[in-house]
Amino acid sequence: MTTPESPTDAMSPALARAEAALRLLSGVPVALDVAVRQLARGGGVYAWWAGPAVFPELPGRANEHDPSMRMLYLGRAGNLRGRILRNHLRRSGSSTLRRTLAGLLLSEGYRTTFTDRVVLVPEDEARLTAWMHANLWLTWAQDAEPVSVEATLVRRLHPPLNVSGVDREHVQQAVVDAKAAYNRSTSS
């Protein structure tokens, strides 16, 4: 009988990749202006972090290196740089994270319109991006097959802004309600 050298020696390759990604995602969150210059074009998973004053009613896993930060959302991308820059930091129509944030911030006067779906008006797309730069931080881990890594980590960590893939008992009703409010909110 052999004894594994490390905990990952006894794990399946998929679980070992998820553990390796979690170690990187649990690193020190990076400010968005720095992160956008460092993000690779390869695939991987990413986590959005915020301080306690941002959506204080929502739980979230504390960051190991900065316990004042908590994980809000975990996602995957075939191209990390493209996903963060072109989707999450620009267009609510193609970003579940942006639509969720906008729904949670509707009381601050965010306005929407309907194209082929509900989207923020251009001025509020820019305002949400500025809000994200002021309030959110990012960590990421490259992985050639991020789908299974994301699924494993979302089930395990249940970030509060994730609804899909989270066990029902961990889904945050405030987030579900905010998404519904956003979808009903068209101004024109």
Order of alpha helices (4+ residues) and beta strands (2+ residues): alpha-beta-alpha-beta-beta-alpha-beta-beta-alpha-beta-alpha-alpha
